[in-house]
């Protein structure tokens, strides 16, 4: 039993400081805030990744920074996180 928090290439500490396109982050946030915090699905994610020529690592850094909930299989991205305690006790201390 285990918990995978990164893609194995970057640690959480590196993801916290990984550079990303702020316009990409803003559009992700705007879409998630539509209709009172809705879930984003794969087709929208793929569209934005192509529009901003973003990398998966950039995306993960944005998710971590904003404390969003991300499920890679079946893809879902939500602005509501159930891991607030974990983030404040572990991630924020990195």
PDB file of N, CA, C and O in Angstrom:
ATOM      1  N   UNK A   1       0.855  -1.175   0.000  1.00  0.00           N
ATOM      2  CA  UNK A   1       0.000   0.000   0.000  1.00  0.00           C
ATOM      3  C   UNK A   1       0.897   1.232   0.000  1.00  0.00           C
ATOM      4  O   UNK A   1       1.877   1.296   0.743  1.00  0.00           O
ATOM      5  N   UNK A   2       0.563   2.192  -0.823  1.00  0.00           N
ATOM      6  CA  UNK A   2       1.399   3.376  -0.906  1.00  0.00           C
ATOM      7  C   UNK A   2       0.619   4.571  -1.408  1.00  0.00           C
ATOM      8  O   UNK A   2      -0.578   4.492  -1.684  1.00  0.00           O
ATOM      9  N   UNK A   3       1.323   5.669  -1.519  1.00  0.00           N
ATOM     10  CA  UNK A   3       0.725   6.922  -1.939  1.00  0.00           C
ATOM     11  C   UNK A   3       1.679   7.605  -2.898  1.00  0.00           C
ATOM     12  O   UNK A   3       2.808   7.931  -2.530  1.00  0.00           O
ATOM     13  N   UNK A   4       1.234   7.823  -4.119  1.00  0.00           N
ATOM     14  CA  UNK A   4       2.059   8.490  -5.120  1.00  0.00           C
ATOM     15  C   UNK A   4       1.595   9.936  -5.243  1.00  0.00           C
ATOM     16  O   UNK A   4       0.449  10.202  -5.608  1.00  0.00           O
ATOM     17  N   UNK A   5       2.475  10.846  -4.941  1.00  0.00           N
ATOM     18  CA  UNK A   5       2.111  12.260  -4.967  1.00  0.00           C
ATOM     19  C   UNK A   5       2.726  13.014  -6.127  1.00  0.00           C
ATOM     20  O   UNK A   5       2.271  14.110  -6.450  1.00  0.00           O
ATOM     21  N   UNK A   6       3.740  12.465  -6.758  1.00  0.00           N
ATOM     22  CA  UNK A   6       4.356  13.118  -7.908  1.00  0.00           C
ATOM     23  C   UNK A   6       4.511  12.094  -9.016  1.00  0.00           C
ATOM     24  O   UNK A   6       4.161  10.926  -8.849  1.00  0.00           O
ATOM     25  N   UNK A   7       5.032  12.535 -10.135  1.00  0.00           N
ATOM     26  CA  UNK A   7       5.259  11.619 -11.249  1.00  0.00           C
ATOM     27  C   UNK A   7       6.568  10.849 -11.090  1.00  0.00           C
ATOM     28  O   UNK A   7       6.960  10.110 -11.993  1.00  0.00           O
ATOM     29  N   UNK A   8       7.238  11.010  -9.970  1.00  0.00           N
ATOM     30  CA  UNK A   8       8.496  10.315  -9.722  1.00  0.00           C
ATOM     31  C   UNK A   8       9.714  11.066 -10.244  1.00  0.00           C
ATOM     32  O   UNK A   8      10.842  10.770  -9.848  1.00  0.00           O
ATOM     33  N   UNK A   9       9.501  12.017 -11.113  1.00  0.00           N
ATOM     34  CA  UNK A   9      10.607  12.784 -11.683  1.00  0.00           C
ATOM     35  C   UNK A   9      10.939  13.992 -10.817  1.00  0.00           C
ATOM     36  O   UNK A   9      12.102  14.381 -10.708  1.00  0.00           O
ATOM     37  N   UNK A  10       9.926  14.581 -10.204  1.00  0.00           N
ATOM     38  CA  UNK A  10      10.103  15.777  -9.380  1.00  0.00           C
ATOM     39  C   UNK A  10       9.547  15.522  -7.989  1.00  0.00           C
ATOM     40  O   UNK A  10       8.482  14.923  -7.841  1.00  0.00           O
ATOM     41  N   UNK A  11      10.260  15.971  -6.978  1.00  0.00           N
ATOM     42  CA  UNK A  11       9.774  15.875  -5.601  1.00  0.00           C
ATOM     43  C   UNK A  11       8.723  16.959  -5.371  1.00  0.00           C
ATOM     44  O   UNK A  11       8.575  17.879  -6.175  1.00  0.00           O
ATOM     45  N   UNK A  12       8.005  16.836  -4.271  1.00  0.00           N
ATOM     46  CA  UNK A  12       7.030  17.876  -3.931  1.00  0.00           C
ATOM     47  C   UNK A  12       7.711  19.227  -3.738  1.00  0.00           C
ATOM     48  O   UNK A  12       7.175  20.266  -4.125  1.00  0.00           O
ATOM     49  N   UNK A  13       8.896  19.201  -3.138  1.00  0.00           N
ATOM     50  CA  UNK A  13       9.640  20.448  -2.943  1.00  0.00           C
ATOM     51  C   UNK A  13       9.973  21.129  -4.255  1.00  0.00           C
ATOM     52  O   UNK A  13       9.872  22.350  -4.371  1.00  0.00           O
ATOM     53  N   UNK A  14      10.369  20.342  -5.244  1.00  0.00           N
ATOM     54  CA  UNK A  14      10.674  20.935  -6.558  1.00  0.00           C
ATOM     55  C   UNK A  14       9.409  21.391  -7.267  1.00  0.00           C
ATOM     56  O   UNK A  14       9.411  22.420  -7.942  1.00  0.00           O
ATOM     57  N   UNK A  15       8.320  20.627  -7.118  1.00  0.00           N
ATOM     58  CA  UNK A  15       7.065  21.040  -7.740  1.00  0.00           C
ATOM     59  C   UNK A  15       6.570  22.363  -7.161  1.00  0.00           C
ATOM     60  O   UNK A  15       5.989  23.177  -7.879  1.00  0.00           O
ATOM     61  N   UNK A  16       6.797  22.580  -5.870  1.00  0.00           N
ATOM     62  CA  UNK A  16       6.361  23.836  -5.245  1.00  0.00           C
ATOM     63  C   UNK A  16       7.027  25.047  -5.870  1.00  0.00           C
ATOM     64  O   UNK A  16       6.464  26.142  -5.859  1.00  0.00           O
ATOM     65  N   UNK A  17       8.223  24.858  -6.415  1.00  0.00           N
ATOM     66  CA  UNK A  17       8.979  25.980  -6.980  1.00  0.00           C
ATOM     67  C   UNK A  17       9.145  25.867  -8.501  1.00  0.00           C
ATOM     68  O   UNK A  17       9.922  26.609  -9.102  1.00  0.00           O
ATOM     69  N   UNK A  18       8.423  24.953  -9.105  1.00  0.00           N
ATOM     70  CA  UNK A  18       8.545  24.750 -10.549  1.00  0.00           C
ATOM     71  C   UNK A  18       7.875  25.919 -11.283  1.00  0.00           C
ATOM     72  O   UNK A  18       6.750  26.283 -10.939  1.00  0.00           O
ATOM     73  N   UNK A  19       8.529  26.509 -12.274  1.00  0.00           N
ATOM     74  CA  UNK A  19       7.935  27.640 -12.997  1.00  0.00           C
ATOM     75  C   UNK A  19       6.787  27.188 -13.914  1.00  0.00           C
ATOM     76  O   UNK A  19       6.845  26.118 -14.520  1.00  0.00           O
ATOM     77  N   UNK A  20       5.763  28.012 -14.000  1.00  0.00           N
ATOM     78  CA  UNK A  20       4.637  27.703 -14.883  1.00  0.00           C
ATOM     79  C   UNK A  20       4.047  28.997 -15.428  1.00  0.00           C
ATOM     80  O   UNK A  20       4.295  30.082 -14.902  1.00  0.00           O
ATOM     81  N   UNK A  21       3.279  28.863 -16.470  1.00  0.00           N
ATOM     82  CA  UNK A  21       2.644  29.986 -17.143  1.00  0.00           C
ATOM     83  C   UNK A  21       1.460  30.462 -16.300  1.00  0.00           C
ATOM     84  O   UNK A  21       0.516  29.702 -16.086  1.00  0.00           O
ATOM     85  N   UNK A  22       1.492  31.690 -15.825  1.00  0.00           N
ATOM     86  CA  UNK A  22       0.414  32.209 -14.972  1.00  0.00           C
ATOM     87  C   UNK A  22      -0.900  32.367 -15.743  1.00  0.00           C
ATOM     88  O   UNK A  22      -1.975  32.306 -15.147  1.00  0.00           O
ATOM     89  N   UNK A  23      -0.824  32.570 -17.059  1.00  0.00           N
ATOM     90  CA  UNK A  23      -2.051  32.643 -17.860  1.00  0.00           C
ATOM     91  C   UNK A  23      -2.744  31.278 -17.900  1.00  0.00           C
ATOM     92  O   UNK A  23      -3.971  31.195 -17.868  1.00  0.00           O
ATOM     93  N   UNK A  24      -1.943  30.214 -17.969  1.00  0.00           N
ATOM     94  CA  UNK A  24      -2.471  28.855 -17.932  1.00  0.00           C
ATOM     95  C   UNK A  24      -3.162  28.610 -16.584  1.00  0.00           C
ATOM     96  O   UNK A  24      -4.267  28.070 -16.538  1.00  0.00           O
ATOM     97  N   UNK A  25      -2.509  29.007 -15.501  1.00  0.00           N
ATOM     98  CA  UNK A  25      -3.096  28.858 -14.164  1.00  0.00           C
ATOM     99  C   UNK A  25      -4.409  29.635 -14.059  1.00  0.00           C
ATOM    100  O   UNK A  25      -5.393  29.123 -13.525  1.00  0.00           O
ATOM    101  N   UNK A  26      -4.426  30.866 -14.565  1.00  0.00           N
ATOM    102  CA  UNK A  26      -5.631  31.696 -14.490  1.00  0.00           C
ATOM    103  C   UNK A  26      -6.786  31.067 -15.247  1.00  0.00           C
ATOM    104  O   UNK A  26      -7.919  31.059 -14.766  1.00  0.00           O
ATOM    105  N   UNK A  27      -6.503  30.540 -16.429  1.00  0.00           N
ATOM    106  CA  UNK A  27      -7.600  29.940 -17.195  1.00  0.00           C
ATOM    107  C   UNK A  27      -8.097  28.654 -16.543  1.00  0.00           C
ATOM    108  O   UNK A  27      -9.299  28.386 -16.546  1.00  0.00           O
ATOM    109  N   UNK A  28      -7.199  27.864 -15.989  1.00  0.00           N
ATOM    110  CA  UNK A  28      -7.642  26.682 -15.237  1.00  0.00           C
ATOM    111  C   UNK A  28      -8.545  27.112 -14.082  1.00  0.00           C
ATOM    112  O   UNK A  28      -9.619  26.545 -13.885  1.00  0.00           O
ATOM    113  N   UNK A  29      -8.106  28.118 -13.317  1.00  0.00           N
ATOM    114  CA  UNK A  29      -8.877  28.598 -12.178  1.00  0.00           C
ATOM    115  C   UNK A  29     -10.241  29.136 -12.615  1.00  0.00           C
ATOM    116  O   UNK A  29     -11.262  28.836 -11.996  1.00  0.00           O
ATOM    117  N   UNK A  30     -10.248  29.937 -13.689  1.00  0.00           N
ATOM    118  CA  UNK A  30     -11.507  30.505 -14.179  1.00  0.00           C
ATOM    119  C   UNK A  30     -12.484  29.405 -14.578  1.00  0.00           C
ATOM    120  O   UNK A  30     -13.673  29.479 -14.271  1.00  0.00           O
ATOM    121  N   UNK A  31     -11.981  28.397 -15.256  1.00  0.00           N
ATOM    122  CA  UNK A  31     -12.863  27.296 -15.678  1.00  0.00           C
ATOM    123  C   UNK A  31     -13.381  26.504 -14.482  1.00  0.00           C
ATOM    124  O   UNK A  31     -14.542  26.095 -14.459  1.00  0.00           O
ATOM    125  N   UNK A  32     -12.527  26.290 -13.495  1.00  0.00           N
ATOM    126  CA  UNK A  32     -12.960  25.562 -12.303  1.00  0.00           C
ATOM    127  C   UNK A  32     -13.976  26.357 -11.491  1.00  0.00           C
ATOM    128  O   UNK A  32     -14.833  25.775 -10.826  1.00  0.00           O
ATOM    129  N   UNK A  33     -13.884  27.681 -11.542  1.00  0.00           N
ATOM    130  CA  UNK A  33     -14.807  28.518 -10.771  1.00  0.00           C
ATOM    131  C   UNK A  33     -16.135  28.764 -11.477  1.00  0.00           C
ATOM    132  O   UNK A  33     -17.067  29.308 -10.884  1.00  0.00           O
ATOM    133  N   UNK A  34     -16.222  28.363 -12.746  1.00  0.00           N
ATOM    134  CA  UNK A  34     -17.496  28.479 -13.455  1.00  0.00           C
ATOM    135  C   UNK A  34     -18.522  27.604 -12.744  1.00  0.00           C
ATOM    136  O   UNK A  34     -18.187  26.528 -12.247  1.00  0.00           O
ATOM    137  N   UNK A  35     -19.712  28.042 -12.700  1.00  0.00           N
ATOM    138  CA  UNK A  35     -20.820  27.278 -12.094  1.00  0.00           C
ATOM    139  C   UNK A  35     -20.488  26.808 -10.680  1.00  0.00           C
ATOM    140  O   UNK A  35     -20.753  25.660 -10.321  1.00  0.00           O
ATOM    141  N   UNK A  36     -19.915  27.688  -9.896  1.00  0.00           N
ATOM    142  CA  UNK A  36     -19.703  27.444  -8.471  1.00  0.00           C
ATOM    143  C   UNK A  36     -18.773  26.260  -8.159  1.00  0.00           C
ATOM    144  O   UNK A  36     -19.105  25.407  -7.336  1.00  0.00           O
ATOM    145  N   UNK A  37     -17.635  26.218  -8.806  1.00  0.00           N
ATOM    146  CA  UNK A  37     -16.628  25.211  -8.483  1.00  0.00           C
ATOM    147  C   UNK A  37     -16.877  23.850  -9.089  1.00  0.00           C
ATOM    148  O   UNK A  37     -16.905  22.845  -8.378  1.00  0.00           O
ATOM    149  N   UNK A  38     -17.053  23.809 -10.366  1.00  0.00           N
ATOM    150  CA  UNK A  38     -17.348  22.551 -11.049  1.00  0.00           C
ATOM    151  C   UNK A  38     -16.096  21.720 -11.293  1.00  0.00           C
ATOM    152  O   UNK A  38     -14.978  22.197 -11.098  1.00  0.00           O
ATOM    153  N   UNK A  39     -16.289  20.480 -11.720  1.00  0.00           N
ATOM    154  CA  UNK A  39     -15.190  19.584 -12.065  1.00  0.00           C
ATOM    155  C   UNK A  39     -14.818  19.772 -13.531  1.00  0.00           C
ATOM    156  O   UNK A  39     -15.686  19.925 -14.390  1.00  0.00           O
ATOM    157  N   UNK A  40     -13.514  19.758 -13.801  1.00  0.00           N
ATOM    158  CA  UNK A  40     -13.026  19.837 -15.176  1.00  0.00           C
ATOM    159  C   UNK A  40     -12.717  18.413 -15.647  1.00  0.00           C
ATOM    160  O   UNK A  40     -12.173  17.602 -14.897  1.00  0.00           O
ATOM    161  N   UNK A  41     -13.068  18.132 -16.879  1.00  0.00           N
ATOM    162  CA  UNK A  41     -12.835  16.805 -17.431  1.00  0.00           C
ATOM    163  C   UNK A  41     -11.709  16.827 -18.463  1.00  0.00           C
ATOM    164  O   UNK A  41     -11.197  17.888 -18.822  1.00  0.00           O
ATOM    165  N   UNK A  42     -11.338  15.645 -18.930  1.00  0.00           N
ATOM    166  CA  UNK A  42     -10.146  15.472 -19.754  1.00  0.00           C
ATOM    167  C   UNK A  42     -10.148  16.305 -21.022  1.00  0.00           C
ATOM    168  O   UNK A  42      -9.117  16.884 -21.365  1.00  0.00           O
ATOM    169  N   UNK A  43     -11.254  16.387 -21.726  1.00  0.00           N
ATOM    170  CA  UNK A  43     -11.259  17.114 -23.003  1.00  0.00           C
ATOM    171  C   UNK A  43     -10.907  18.590 -22.803  1.00  0.00           C
ATOM    172  O   UNK A  43     -10.239  19.188 -23.647  1.00  0.00           O
ATOM    173  N   UNK A  44     -11.357  19.182 -21.682  1.00  0.00           N
ATOM    174  CA  UNK A  44     -11.022  20.581 -21.405  1.00  0.00           C
ATOM    175  C   UNK A  44      -9.551  20.719 -21.030  1.00  0.00           C
ATOM    176  O   UNK A  44      -8.865  21.638 -21.478  1.00  0.00           O
ATOM    177  N   UNK A  45      -9.079  19.795 -20.203  1.00  0.00           N
ATOM    178  CA  UNK A  45      -7.663  19.764 -19.812  1.00  0.00           C
ATOM    179  C   UNK A  45      -6.776  19.683 -21.048  1.00  0.00           C
ATOM    180  O   UNK A  45      -5.827  20.454 -21.190  1.00  0.00           O
ATOM    181  N   UNK A  46      -7.086  18.756 -21.935  1.00  0.00           N
ATOM    182  CA  UNK A  46      -6.288  18.566 -23.147  1.00  0.00           C
ATOM    183  C   UNK A  46      -6.295  19.834 -24.006  1.00  0.00           C
ATOM    184  O   UNK A  46      -5.260  20.235 -24.539  1.00  0.00           O
ATOM    185  N   UNK A  47      -7.446  20.448 -24.133  1.00  0.00           N
ATOM    186  CA  UNK A  47      -7.572  21.692 -24.911  1.00  0.00           C
ATOM    187  C   UNK A  47      -6.668  22.789 -24.344  1.00  0.00           C
ATOM    188  O   UNK A  47      -5.973  23.469 -25.098  1.00  0.00           O
ATOM    189  N   UNK A  48      -6.675  22.964 -23.018  1.00  0.00           N
ATOM    190  CA  UNK A  48      -5.855  24.002 -22.392  1.00  0.00           C
ATOM    191  C   UNK A  48      -4.368  23.665 -22.436  1.00  0.00           C
ATOM    192  O   UNK A  48      -3.538  24.556 -22.610  1.00  0.00           O
ATOM    193  N   UNK A  49      -4.027  22.398 -22.282  1.00  0.00           N
ATOM    194  CA  UNK A  49      -2.620  21.983 -22.378  1.00  0.00           C
ATOM    195  C   UNK A  49      -2.065  22.346 -23.750  1.00  0.00           C
ATOM    196  O   UNK A  49      -0.941  22.837 -23.856  1.00  0.00           O
ATOM    197  N   UNK A  50      -2.843  22.109 -24.794  1.00  0.00           N
ATOM    198  CA  UNK A  50      -2.409  22.429 -26.160  1.00  0.00           C
ATOM    199  C   UNK A  50      -2.373  23.941 -26.383  1.00  0.00           C
ATOM    200  O   UNK A  50      -1.442  24.459 -27.001  1.00  0.00           O
ATOM    201  N   UNK A  51      -3.376  24.639 -25.884  1.00  0.00           N
ATOM    202  CA  UNK A  51      -3.459  26.097 -26.070  1.00  0.00           C
ATOM    203  C   UNK A  51      -2.233  26.793 -25.476  1.00  0.00           C
ATOM    204  O   UNK A  51      -1.689  27.713 -26.087  1.00  0.00           O
ATOM    205  N   UNK A  52      -1.796  26.363 -24.292  1.00  0.00           N
ATOM    206  CA  UNK A  52      -0.679  27.009 -23.603  1.00  0.00           C
ATOM    207  C   UNK A  52       0.642  26.260 -23.769  1.00  0.00           C
ATOM    208  O   UNK A  52       1.655  26.633 -23.178  1.00  0.00           O
ATOM    209  N   UNK A  53       0.622  25.203 -24.576  1.00  0.00           N
ATOM    210  CA  UNK A  53       1.820  24.387 -24.785  1.00  0.00           C
ATOM    211  C   UNK A  53       2.444  24.012 -23.431  1.00  0.00           C
ATOM    212  O   UNK A  53       3.658  24.086 -23.243  1.00  0.00           O
ATOM    213  N   UNK A  54       1.587  23.613 -22.511  1.00  0.00           N
ATOM    214  CA  UNK A  54       1.996  23.329 -21.133  1.00  0.00           C
ATOM    215  C   UNK A  54       2.491  21.894 -20.992  1.00  0.00           C
ATOM    216  O   UNK A  54       2.136  21.016 -21.778  1.00  0.00           O
ATOM    217  N   UNK A  55       3.308  21.682 -19.985  1.00  0.00           N
ATOM    218  CA  UNK A  55       3.796  20.339 -19.674  1.00  0.00           C
ATOM    219  C   UNK A  55       2.987  19.772 -18.504  1.00  0.00           C
ATOM    220  O   UNK A  55       2.335  20.508 -17.763  1.00  0.00           O
ATOM    221  N   UNK A  56       3.045  18.475 -18.363  1.00  0.00           N
ATOM    222  CA  UNK A  56       2.364  17.815 -17.250  1.00  0.00           C
ATOM    223  C   UNK A  56       2.937  18.310 -15.915  1.00  0.00           C
ATOM    224  O   UNK A  56       2.199  18.457 -14.941  1.00  0.00           O
ATOM    225  N   UNK A  57       4.238  18.566 -15.870  1.00  0.00           N
ATOM    226  CA  UNK A  57       4.868  19.037 -14.647  1.00  0.00           C
ATOM    227  C   UNK A  57       4.349  20.423 -14.266  1.00  0.00           C
ATOM    228  O   UNK A  57       4.115  20.694 -13.088  1.00  0.00           O
ATOM    229  N   UNK A  58       4.169  21.297 -15.249  1.00  0.00           N
ATOM    230  CA  UNK A  58       3.578  22.612 -14.976  1.00  0.00           C
ATOM    231  C   UNK A  58       2.188  22.450 -14.375  1.00  0.00           C
ATOM    232  O   UNK A  58       1.829  23.100 -13.393  1.00  0.00           O
ATOM    233  N   UNK A  59       1.418  21.562 -14.995  1.00  0.00           N
ATOM    234  CA  UNK A  59       0.067  21.306 -14.524  1.00  0.00           C
ATOM    235  C   UNK A  59       0.081  20.823 -13.072  1.00  0.00           C
ATOM    236  O   UNK A  59      -0.693  21.316 -12.252  1.00  0.00           O
ATOM    237  N   UNK A  60       0.953  19.863 -12.748  1.00  0.00           N
ATOM    238  CA  UNK A  60       1.041  19.342 -11.386  1.00  0.00           C
ATOM    239  C   UNK A  60       1.461  20.425 -10.396  1.00  0.00           C
ATOM    240  O   UNK A  60       0.963  20.461  -9.270  1.00  0.00           O
ATOM    241  N   UNK A  61       2.376  21.308 -10.806  1.00  0.00           N
ATOM    242  CA  UNK A  61       2.802  22.406  -9.938  1.00  0.00           C
ATOM    243  C   UNK A  61       1.632  23.350  -9.640  1.00  0.00           C
ATOM    244  O   UNK A  61       1.499  23.840  -8.518  1.00  0.00           O
ATOM    245  N   UNK A  62       0.802  23.601 -10.626  1.00  0.00           N
ATOM    246  CA  UNK A  62      -0.366  24.473 -10.442  1.00  0.00           C
ATOM    247  C   UNK A  62      -1.381  23.812  -9.518  1.00  0.00           C
ATOM    248  O   UNK A  62      -1.938  24.467  -8.637  1.00  0.00           O
ATOM    249  N   UNK A  63      -1.620  22.527  -9.713  1.00  0.00           N
ATOM    250  CA  UNK A  63      -2.552  21.794  -8.856  1.00  0.00           C
ATOM    251  C   UNK A  63      -2.075  21.839  -7.407  1.00  0.00           C
ATOM    252  O   UNK A  63      -2.867  22.087  -6.497  1.00  0.00           O
ATOM    253  N   UNK A  64      -0.797  21.602  -7.196  1.00  0.00           N
ATOM    254  CA  UNK A  64      -0.234  21.624  -5.849  1.00  0.00           C
ATOM    255  C   UNK A  64      -0.346  23.011  -5.215  1.00  0.00           C
ATOM    256  O   UNK A  64      -0.740  23.140  -4.055  1.00  0.00           O
ATOM    257  N   UNK A  65      -0.002  24.034  -5.973  1.00  0.00           N
ATOM    258  CA  UNK A  65      -0.049  25.410  -5.456  1.00  0.00           C
ATOM    259  C   UNK A  65      -1.453  25.800  -5.027  1.00  0.00           C
ATOM    260  O   UNK A  65      -1.633  26.463  -4.005  1.00  0.00           O
ATOM    261  N   UNK A  66      -2.444  25.391  -5.802  1.00  0.00           N
ATOM    262  CA  UNK A  66      -3.823  25.810  -5.557  1.00  0.00           C
ATOM    263  C   UNK A  66      -4.619  24.844  -4.680  1.00  0.00           C
ATOM    264  O   UNK A  66      -5.786  25.087  -4.374  1.00  0.00           O
ATOM    265  N   UNK A  67      -3.976  23.749  -4.281  1.00  0.00           N
ATOM    266  CA  UNK A  67      -4.625  22.749  -3.424  1.00  0.00           C
ATOM    267  C   UNK A  67      -5.902  22.193  -4.062  1.00  0.00           C
ATOM    268  O   UNK A  67      -6.916  22.012  -3.389  1.00  0.00           O
ATOM    269  N   UNK A  68      -5.835  21.928  -5.354  1.00  0.00           N
ATOM    270  CA  UNK A  68      -6.964  21.337  -6.057  1.00  0.00           C
ATOM    271  C   UNK A  68      -6.898  19.817  -5.926  1.00  0.00           C
ATOM    272  O   UNK A  68      -5.861  19.262  -5.562  1.00  0.00           O
ATOM    273  N   UNK A  69      -8.001  19.157  -6.222  1.00  0.00           N
ATOM    274  CA  UNK A  69      -8.054  17.697  -6.236  1.00  0.00           C
ATOM    275  C   UNK A  69      -7.939  17.229  -7.678  1.00  0.00           C
ATOM    276  O   UNK A  69      -8.694  17.664  -8.547  1.00  0.00           O
ATOM    277  N   UNK A  70      -6.989  16.341  -7.920  1.00  0.00           N
ATOM    278  CA  UNK A  70      -6.725  15.832  -9.266  1.00  0.00           C
ATOM    279  C   UNK A  70      -6.715  14.307  -9.239  1.00  0.00           C
ATOM    280  O   UNK A  70      -6.011  13.693  -8.438  1.00  0.00           O
ATOM    281  N   UNK A  71      -7.495  13.714 -10.114  1.00  0.00           N
ATOM    282  CA  UNK A  71      -7.514  12.271 -10.301  1.00  0.00           C
ATOM    283  C   UNK A  71      -7.093  11.985 -11.740  1.00  0.00           C
ATOM    284  O   UNK A  71      -7.798  12.375 -12.671  1.00  0.00           O
ATOM    285  N   UNK A  72      -5.962  11.315 -11.942  1.00  0.00           N
ATOM    286  CA  UNK A  72      -5.498  11.074 -13.307  1.00  0.00           C
ATOM    287  C   UNK A  72      -6.313  10.021 -14.069  1.00  0.00           C
ATOM    288  O   UNK A  72      -6.410  10.095 -15.294  1.00  0.00           O
ATOM    289  N   UNK A  73      -6.889   9.060 -13.377  1.00  0.00           N
ATOM    290  CA  UNK A  73      -7.629   7.977 -14.035  1.00  0.00           C
ATOM    291  C   UNK A  73      -8.968   7.808 -13.366  1.00  0.00           C
ATOM    292  O   UNK A  73      -8.966   7.477 -12.181  1.00  0.00           O
ATOM    293  N   UNK A  74      -9.936   7.970 -13.895  1.00  0.00           N
ATOM    294  CA  UNK A  74     -10.562   8.724 -14.936  1.00  0.00           C
ATOM    295  C   UNK A  74     -10.346  10.194 -14.610  1.00  0.00           C
ATOM    296  O   UNK A  74     -10.679  10.642 -13.513  1.00  0.00           O
ATOM    297  N   UNK A  75      -9.800  10.936 -15.541  1.00  0.00           N
ATOM    298  CA  UNK A  75      -9.371  12.312 -15.293  1.00  0.00           C
ATOM    299  C   UNK A  75     -10.493  13.147 -14.701  1.00  0.00           C
ATOM    300  O   UNK A  75     -11.609  13.183 -15.221  1.00  0.00           O
ATOM    301  N   UNK A  76     -10.171  13.820 -13.595  1.00  0.00           N
ATOM    302  CA  UNK A  76     -11.046  14.833 -13.001  1.00  0.00           C
ATOM    303  C   UNK A  76     -10.158  15.832 -12.269  1.00  0.00           C
ATOM    304  O   UNK A  76      -9.179  15.463 -11.619  1.00  0.00           O
ATOM    305  N   UNK A  77     -10.518  17.089 -12.389  1.00  0.00           N
ATOM    306  CA  UNK A  77      -9.840  18.166 -11.665  1.00  0.00           C
ATOM    307  C   UNK A  77     -10.919  18.991 -10.990  1.00  0.00           C
ATOM    308  O   UNK A  77     -11.866  19.443 -11.634  1.00  0.00           O
ATOM    309  N   UNK A  78     -10.768  19.182  -9.688  1.00  0.00           N
ATOM    310  CA  UNK A  78     -11.772  19.900  -8.919  1.00  0.00           C
ATOM    311  C   UNK A  78     -11.097  20.939  -8.016  1.00  0.00           C
ATOM    312  O   UNK A  78     -10.008  20.692  -7.498  1.00  0.00           O
ATOM    313  N   UNK A  79     -11.730  22.086  -7.826  1.00  0.00           N
ATOM    314  CA  UNK A  79     -11.146  23.095  -6.941  1.00  0.00           C
ATOM    315  C   UNK A  79     -11.349  22.766  -5.467  1.00  0.00           C
ATOM    316  O   UNK A  79     -10.753  23.410  -4.604  1.00  0.00           O
ATOM    317  N   UNK A  80     -12.174  21.781  -5.172  1.00  0.00           N
ATOM    318  CA  UNK A  80     -12.453  21.413  -3.784  1.00  0.00           C
ATOM    319  C   UNK A  80     -11.508  20.298  -3.364  1.00  0.00           C
ATOM    320  O   UNK A  80     -11.467  19.242  -3.995  1.00  0.00           O
ATOM    321  N   UNK A  81     -10.759  20.527  -2.315  1.00  0.00           N
ATOM    322  CA  UNK A  81      -9.810  19.529  -1.840  1.00  0.00           C
ATOM    323  C   UNK A  81     -10.231  18.971  -0.490  1.00  0.00           C
ATOM    324  O   UNK A  81     -10.682  19.697   0.396  1.00  0.00           O
ATOM    325  N   UNK A  82     -10.071  17.665  -0.361  1.00  0.00           N
ATOM    326  CA  UNK A  82     -10.352  17.015   0.917  1.00  0.00           C
ATOM    327  C   UNK A  82      -9.062  16.777   1.695  1.00  0.00           C
ATOM    328  O   UNK A  82      -9.083  16.153   2.756  1.00  0.00           O
ATOM    329  N   UNK A  83      -7.941  17.269   1.174  1.00  0.00           N
ATOM    330  CA  UNK A  83      -6.637  17.013   1.777  1.00  0.00           C
ATOM    331  C   UNK A  83      -6.012  18.260   2.398  1.00  0.00           C
ATOM    332  O   UNK A  83      -4.795  18.435   2.346  1.00  0.00           O
ATOM    333  N   UNK A  84      -6.822  19.110   2.973  1.00  0.00           N
ATOM    334  CA  UNK A  84      -6.335  20.369   3.526  1.00  0.00           C
ATOM    335  C   UNK A  84      -5.356  20.122   4.677  1.00  0.00           C
ATOM    336  O   UNK A  84      -4.318  20.779   4.755  1.00  0.00           O
ATOM    337  N   UNK A  85      -5.673  19.194   5.556  1.00  0.00           N
ATOM    338  CA  UNK A  85      -4.800  18.911   6.700  1.00  0.00           C
ATOM    339  C   UNK A  85      -3.460  18.370   6.216  1.00  0.00           C
ATOM    340  O   UNK A  85      -2.411  18.784   6.709  1.00  0.00           O
ATOM    341  N   UNK A  86      -3.486  17.441   5.248  1.00  0.00           N
ATOM    342  CA  UNK A  86      -2.248  16.896   4.702  1.00  0.00           C
ATOM    343  C   UNK A  86      -1.391  18.006   4.105  1.00  0.00           C
ATOM    344  O   UNK A  86      -0.181  18.052   4.327  1.00  0.00           O
ATOM    345  N   UNK A  87      -2.024  18.902   3.345  1.00  0.00           N
ATOM    346  CA  UNK A  87      -1.267  19.977   2.716  1.00  0.00           C
ATOM    347  C   UNK A  87      -0.636  20.891   3.756  1.00  0.00           C
ATOM    348  O   UNK A  87       0.532  21.256   3.620  1.00  0.00           O
ATOM    349  N   UNK A  88      -1.372  21.264   4.779  1.00  0.00           N
ATOM    350  CA  UNK A  88      -0.816  22.183   5.767  1.00  0.00           C
ATOM    351  C   UNK A  88       0.244  21.524   6.638  1.00  0.00           C
ATOM    352  O   UNK A  88       1.191  22.192   7.054  1.00  0.00           O
ATOM    353  N   UNK A  89       0.114  20.264   6.918  1.00  0.00           N
ATOM    354  CA  UNK A  89       1.073  19.586   7.794  1.00  0.00           C
ATOM    355  C   UNK A  89       2.311  19.074   7.062  1.00  0.00           C
ATOM    356  O   UNK A  89       3.387  19.011   7.657  1.00  0.00           O
ATOM    357  N   UNK A  90       2.186  18.708   5.790  1.00  0.00           N
ATOM    358  CA  UNK A  90       3.293  18.108   5.051  1.00  0.00           C
ATOM    359  C   UNK A  90       3.810  19.021   3.935  1.00  0.00           C
ATOM    360  O   UNK A  90       4.966  19.446   3.962  1.00  0.00           O
ATOM    361  N   UNK A  91       2.973  19.313   2.978  1.00  0.00           N
ATOM    362  CA  UNK A  91       3.391  20.030   1.770  1.00  0.00           C
ATOM    363  C   UNK A  91       3.858  21.441   2.077  1.00  0.00           C
ATOM    364  O   UNK A  91       4.899  21.865   1.576  1.00  0.00           O
ATOM    365  N   UNK A  92       3.122  22.170   2.881  1.00  0.00           N
ATOM    366  CA  UNK A  92       3.487  23.559   3.157  1.00  0.00           C
ATOM    367  C   UNK A  92       4.792  23.684   3.944  1.00  0.00           C
ATOM    368  O   UNK A  92       5.388  24.761   3.963  1.00  0.00           O
ATOM    369  N   UNK A  93       5.245  22.622   4.587  1.00  0.00           N
ATOM    370  CA  UNK A  93       6.479  22.667   5.353  1.00  0.00           C
ATOM    371  C   UNK A  93       7.710  22.384   4.499  1.00  0.00           C
ATOM    372  O   UNK A  93       8.835  22.503   4.984  1.00  0.00           O
ATOM    373  N   UNK A  94       7.514  22.014   3.247  1.00  0.00           N
ATOM    374  CA  UNK A  94       8.654  21.738   2.371  1.00  0.00           C
ATOM    375  C   UNK A  94       9.385  23.011   1.990  1.00  0.00           C
ATOM    376  O   UNK A  94      10.371  22.960   1.256  1.00  0.00           O
TER     377      UNK A  94
END
